[in-house]
Amino acid sequence: MAMTFPEPLIFILALLAGLGIGAFFFGGLWWTVTKSISAKKPTSLLLFSFIIRIAVSLPAIYFVAANNFARLIICLTGFFVARIIIVGIAKRRNVKM
């Protein structure tokens, strides 16, 4: 017999997953931009980082959504909340974004 979770718990987990995916994506972007300033080949670094961040983030969001529109919206909400948090952290450290 398959184990099922209550729907509110699934939505909370989708939100947390979105926060994690967003932290990975936007944290990786922040790291890439700061490292590209002193890199010998910044274009390669930016392109490679973009490919890795997309290759990880899109399948993760697809997996979390699991063909459920509500989970997709909740996951993306967490994703963009992570963006707000990362931008806030960067501003506190005097990094222009």
N, C-alpha and C positions, 0 to 999 in steps of 0.2 A: 504494500500500500504506500502510495506516494505521500510524502509529508508536505503539508501546505502551511503557509504562513498567513497571518491576518493581513489584510490589505493595508492598513495604516503602517504596519511594520515594513512592508515591502516599499511603500512610498518613502519612508524615512531612510531606508537603505539606498534607494535610488537617489535621494538628495545627497546623502553622504558620498555615494559613488561619484556623483556629479562634482561635488566639491573636490574630491581627490583627483579626478580626471582634469578638472580645471586648474588645480594647483600644479599638476604635472605640466600641462600645456603652457600656462602663462608664466609659471616659474621657470620653465625651460626657455621660454622666449626672453624673459628678463636676463637669465644667465647668458644666453647667446648674444644678446645685444651688448652686455657689459664685456664679454670676452672678445667680441668682434672688433672692438675699438683698438685692441692691441694685437690682433691676429695678423699673421703674414698674409693669409688668404681669407679675408672676411666673407667674401661672396660664397666660397665653398662651405664655410662654417654655417652661414645663414641658411643656405640651401639644404645642407645635410640635416641641420636641426629641424627645419620645417618638415622635411620628409619623415623624420623619426617621430616628431610630435603628432603629425597627422596620422601616420601609420599605427600609432598606439591609441590615440584618442578616438578616432572614428569607430574602429571595431569595438572599443570599450563601451562607447555610448550605445552602439547598436546592440551589444550584448545585454546591457542594463535595461534598455527599452523593451526588448523581447516582444516585439510586435504589439506593444501596448502604448497608445498615444499618451495616456496620462503619465506613465512612467517616463516617457521621452521628455515631456514638458518639465516634469519635476527634476529629472537628471540635468537638463539644460539650464534650469534655474540654478541648481547647485554649481554648474559649470561657470555661469556668469557671475554668481556671487563670489566665487573664487577669484575671478578677474578683478572685481572691486577690491577684494582684500589684498591681492598682490599689488595693484596700483597704489593702494594706501600705504603699504609697506615701502614701496619704492619711493613714494613722495617723502616719507619720513626720513629716508636715507639720502634725500636731495638728488634723486635721479630723475631727469626729465623724461616723461613718457608721452 
